[in-house]
């Protein structure tokens, strides 16, 4: 029953993927498969302190925490020796965030706070004012506020611990305030063009995008640079309305090309097959050979008052079971759907299907890319 359910679910997933084929004519918006060159975020990082922990902060072994705490207190006019600090309510953290494109000063962004020392949990902590810097070393945002970890870590006597989620990483929604903006340049002012970047580079898809844009705007406004880039010339009446033009282009429907690809995850037994995968004529035989070796230990007891000794005697049993192998043939021109139906008739499990697909690929009958994760 479990095998039948797995196969039924597998066939359902395959049916969804088989629907995305050239014959189906499925279309998506250009904005869903491309990005505008130059429109990107920027990573920010900073070092900070989380206070207010209930004795679950860094220990004395985290020397950088003691030093950072002493430096902070010194800036506030309190002179302390970093070697004498015994605070367990403080933890060193690394604060990370992404500065979105087009963001302006004063806007709020989400930040992630991760423990740097040996703190047990950040539950209930508050992040102190932390500057966030980019790769150029300049401060672009500051973060502060109470953490939300979405879990807990409770310890009991005898080393018993109850933990939910990951208590040493938390978030502060809207905890960062943008202090400096980054100029976003997505238009070549000299040439009057902008470029679309494909999330999945493909020459066929790029050509279809350029053709769809030319049909919408008229003339040769779009041209393919390579499998990843499509350059669009800005019409004269859109020179001062580039954002409107990009919005218009993003809504144009296009039919992306789906590569013939089979993805296999042997750890989980997951198999995903693209709808464009084709099978050449091939014959497949499937059968399982099971060898079972079992050892039972029996005690040999000598008669009373005899000179013999009690010994353990192993009794080994070897059993071989072989399922009857059935042969089926995939004819020329058959699709992956026909193969799945044939394998379903054999009653194979997803893990058996992985071995069969690998063998078909080695035989040269699987016309597509086989990816093993």
C-alpha positions in Angstrom: 0.0 0.0 0.0 2.9 2.4 0.9 4.6 1.7 -2.5 1.4 2.4 -4.4 0.9 5.7 -2.6 4.5 6.7 -3.4 4.0 5.8 -7.1 0.7 7.6 -7.3 2.3 10.8 -5.8 5.3 10.4 -8.1 3.0 10.1 -11.2 1.0 13.2 -10.1 4.2 15.2 -9.8 5.3 14.0 -13.2 2.0 14.9 -14.7 2.5 18.5 -13.6 5.9 18.7 -15.1 4.8 17.0 -18.3 2.3 19.8 -18.8 5.1 22.3 -19.2 6.1 21.2 -22.7 6.4 23.0 -26.1 3.1 21.4 -27.2 1.3 22.9 -24.2 2.3 26.5 -25.1 2.5 27.6 -21.5 3.6 31.2 -21.1 5.0 33.3 -18.2 5.6 37.0 -17.8 9.1 38.3 -18.7 9.5 39.8 -15.2 9.1 36.3 -13.7 12.1 34.8 -15.6 14.4 37.9 -15.9 16.0 40.6 -13.8 17.0 44.1 -14.8 20.8 44.6 -14.9 21.9 47.0 -12.2 18.8 46.5 -10.0 20.3 44.6 -7.1 20.6 44.5 -3.3 23.7 45.0 -1.1 24.8 42.9 1.8 25.4 44.6 5.2 27.2 43.2 8.2 28.0 44.5 11.7 29.2 43.4 15.1 27.0 44.1 18.1 26.0 43.1 21.7 22.8 41.5 22.8 21.9 42.3 26.5 19.1 41.3 28.8 19.7 37.5 28.6 18.8 35.5 31.7 22.2 34.1 32.4 22.4 32.4 29.0 25.0 34.7 27.5 28.6 34.2 26.6 31.0 32.8 29.2 34.4 34.1 30.2 35.9 32.0 27.4 34.5 34.5 24.9 37.2 37.1 25.5 36.0 39.4 22.7 32.6 39.8 24.5 34.3 41.0 27.7 36.5 43.4 25.7 33.5 44.7 23.6 31.5 45.2 26.8 34.3 47.1 28.5 34.8 49.3 25.4 31.1 50.1 25.4 31.0 51.0 29.1 34.2 53.2 28.6 32.4 55.2 25.9 29.6 55.8 28.4 32.1 57.1 31.0 32.4 53.9 33.0 36.0 52.5 33.2 36.2 48.8 33.8 38.8 46.1 33.4 37.8 43.7 30.6 39.5 40.8 32.6 37.2 41.5 35.6 33.9 41.4 33.6 31.7 38.5 34.8 28.4 39.4 33.0 26.5 36.3 31.7 23.6 38.4 30.4 25.5 39.7 27.4 26.3 37.9 24.1 28.4 38.9 21.1 26.5 38.7 17.8 26.9 39.3 14.1 24.1 41.3 12.5 23.4 40.9 8.8 20.9 42.5 6.5 20.3 43.2 2.9 19.9 46.8 1.6 17.2 46.5 -1.1 17.5 48.5 -4.3 15.8 51.9 -4.5 15.6 52.1 -0.7 15.8 55.6 0.8 17.2 57.1 4.0 14.9 56.6 7.0 13.3 53.4 5.7 13.3 50.2 7.8 14.8 46.9 6.9 14.8 43.5 8.6 18.0 42.3 10.3 19.2 38.8 11.3 21.2 38.4 14.6 23.5 35.4 15.0 25.4 34.4 18.1 29.2 34.7 17.8 30.3 33.2 21.2 29.1 30.4 23.3 25.8 31.8 24.4 23.1 29.1 25.0 20.2 31.2 23.7 19.3 34.7 22.7 15.8 34.5 24.0 14.6 37.7 25.5 17.6 39.7 24.4 17.8 43.2 23.1 20.3 44.2 20.4 22.2 47.4 21.2 22.8 50.1 18.6 24.9 48.4 15.9 26.3 50.0 12.7 25.9 47.9 9.6 28.6 48.3 6.9 29.0 47.3 3.3 32.0 45.9 1.5 33.4 49.5 1.1 33.5 49.9 4.9 30.9 52.7 5.0 27.9 52.6 7.4 24.6 52.3 5.4 22.2 51.3 8.3 22.0 51.0 12.0 20.1 48.2 13.9 18.6 48.0 17.4 15.7 46.4 19.1 14.3 43.2 20.8 15.0 39.9 19.2 12.4 37.3 18.0 13.9 33.8 17.9 10.7 31.8 17.4 11.9 29.1 19.8 13.3 28.4 23.2 16.0 26.4 25.1 15.2 25.3 28.6 17.6 23.3 30.7 16.7 21.1 33.6 18.6 19.1 36.2 20.9 16.2 35.1 21.7 17.7 31.8 18.1 17.5 30.5 17.5 20.1 27.8 14.3 20.9 25.8 14.9 23.0 22.7 12.6 24.2 19.9 13.9 25.7 16.7 17.3 27.4 16.8 17.7 29.7 19.8 21.0 31.3 18.9 19.8 33.0 15.8 17.0 35.6 15.8 15.4 38.4 13.7 14.3 41.9 14.3 11.6 42.8 11.8 12.1 46.4 10.8 15.0 46.6 13.3 17.4 48.4 10.9 17.1 52.0 9.8 18.7 53.1 6.5 21.2 55.9 6.9 22.8 56.0 3.5 21.3 55.3 0.1 23.0 53.5 -2.8 22.5 54.9 -6.3 20.9 52.3 -8.6 21.9 52.7 -12.3 20.0 50.4 -14.6 20.0 52.5 -17.7 22.9 53.2 -20.0 22.4 56.9 -20.5 24.9 57.2 -23.3 23.5 54.4 -25.5 19.9 54.7 -24.2 19.4 51.0 -23.4 18.8 48.7 -20.5 19.6 45.0 -20.2 17.5 42.0 -19.0 19.3 39.1 -17.3 17.8 35.7 -17.5 17.6 33.7 -14.3 18.1 30.5 -16.3 20.4 31.3 -19.2 19.2 29.8 -22.4 19.6 30.9 -26.1 16.1 29.8 -27.1 14.4 31.6 -24.2 16.5 34.7 -24.8 15.5 34.7 -28.5 11.8 34.3 -27.6 12.0 37.3 -25.2 13.6 39.5 -27.8 11.0 38.5 -30.4 8.1 39.2 -28.0 9.5 42.6 -27.0 10.0 43.6 -30.7 6.4 42.5 -31.4 5.2 44.7 -28.6 7.3 47.8 -29.2 7.8 47.5 -32.9 11.1 47.5 -34.8 14.3 45.9 -33.6 14.3 47.4 -30.1 15.5 44.2 -28.5 18.4 42.0 -29.4 20.1 39.0 -27.9 23.6 39.5 -26.6 24.1 36.0 -25.3 22.2 33.2 -23.5 22.0 35.4 -20.4 21.4 38.9 -21.7 18.8 40.7 -23.8 19.4 44.4 -24.6 16.5 46.7 -25.1 16.7 50.1 -26.7 14.6 52.8 -25.2 12.1 54.3 -27.7 12.1 58.0 -28.0 8.7 58.5 -26.4 9.9 56.5 -23.4 13.1 58.5 -22.8 11.6 60.1 -19.7 9.5 57.1 -18.6 12.0 54.3 -18.4 10.3 52.8 -15.3 7.0 52.6 -17.2 8.7 51.0 -20.1 10.3 48.3 -17.9 6.9 47.7 -16.3 5.4 47.2 -19.7 8.1 44.9 -20.9 7.8 42.8 -17.7 4.1 42.1 -18.3 4.8 40.7 -21.9 4.0 37.0 -22.0 6.7 34.6 -23.3 7.1 30.9 -23.6 10.3 29.8 -21.9 12.2 26.8 -23.2 12.3 23.9 -20.7 15.6 21.9 -20.8 15.4 18.1 -21.0 16.6 17.4 -17.5 16.3 14.7 -14.9 17.1 15.6 -11.3 17.8 12.8 -8.8 18.3 13.1 -5.0 19.6 9.7 -3.8 19.4 10.7 -0.1 15.7 11.3 -0.2 14.7 9.1 -3.1 13.3 12.1 -5.0 13.1 12.1 -8.8 12.0 15.1 -10.9 11.7 14.7 -14.6 11.2 17.5 -17.1 8.5 17.2 -19.7 11.0 17.5 -22.7 12.9 14.4 -21.7 12.7 11.7 -24.5 13.5 8.0 -24.4 15.0 6.1 -27.3 14.1 2.5 -28.0 15.3 0.5 -25.0 14.4 -2.8 -23.2 14.5 -2.8 -19.4 14.4 -5.8 -17.0 13.7 -5.2 -13.3 14.0 -7.7 -10.5 15.4 -7.8 -6.9 17.6 -10.4 -5.4 17.5 -10.5 -1.6 20.1 -12.4 0.4 19.3 -12.9 4.2 21.9 -14.2 6.6 20.6 -14.8 10.1 22.5 -16.2 13.1 20.8 -17.6 16.2 22.8 -18.5 19.3 21.8 -21.6 21.2 23.1 -22.8 24.5 24.5 -26.4 24.7 24.0 -27.6 28.3 25.9 -30.8 29.4 24.2 -33.5 31.5 24.3 -33.1 35.3 27.6 -34.0 37.1 29.3 -34.5 33.7 32.8 -33.0 33.0 31.4 -31.0 30.1 31.0 -27.2 29.9 28.1 -25.0 28.9 28.8 -23.4 25.5 27.0 -21.1 23.1 26.6 -22.7 19.7 25.8 -20.3 16.7 23.2 -21.6 14.2 23.5 -19.8 10.9 20.8 -19.7 8.2 21.3 -18.3 4.7 18.2 -17.6 2.6 18.0 -16.3 -0.9 14.8 -14.8 -2.4 14.6 -13.5 -6.0 11.7 -11.6 -7.4 10.7 -12.6 -10.9 12.1 -10.1 -13.4 9.8 -8.7 -16.0 11.0 -7.3 -19.3 9.3 -4.3 -21.0 10.3 -2.3 -24.1 10.0 1.4 -24.8 9.3 2.0 -28.5 10.8 4.8 -30.6 9.2 8.2 -30.1 7.9 7.3 -26.6 7.9 10.1 -24.0 8.8 9.9 -20.4 5.1 9.5 -19.6 5.2 6.2 -21.4 8.2 5.1 -19.4 6.6 6.0 -16.1 3.5 4.0 -17.0 5.6 1.0 -17.8 7.6 1.3 -14.6 4.4 1.8 -12.6 3.1 -1.5 -14.1 6.2 -3.2 -12.7 5.5 -1.8 -9.3 8.9 -0.2 -8.8 9.6 2.1 -5.9 11.2 5.6 -6.3 14.6 4.3 -5.3 14.3 1.5 -7.9 13.3 4.1 -10.4 16.6 6.0 -9.7 18.7 2.9 -10.5 16.7 2.3 -13.7 17.0 5.9 -14.9 20.8 5.8 -14.3 21.1 2.6 -16.3 19.0 4.0 -19.1 21.2 7.0 -19.2 24.4 4.9 -19.4 22.8 2.9 -22.2 22.4 6.2 -24.1 18.6 6.0 -24.4 17.8 8.9 -22.0 17.9 12.0 -24.1 18.4 14.7 -21.5 20.7 15.8 -18.7 20.9 13.6 -15.7 21.7 15.5 -12.5 22.5 13.6 -9.3 22.4 15.6 -6.0 
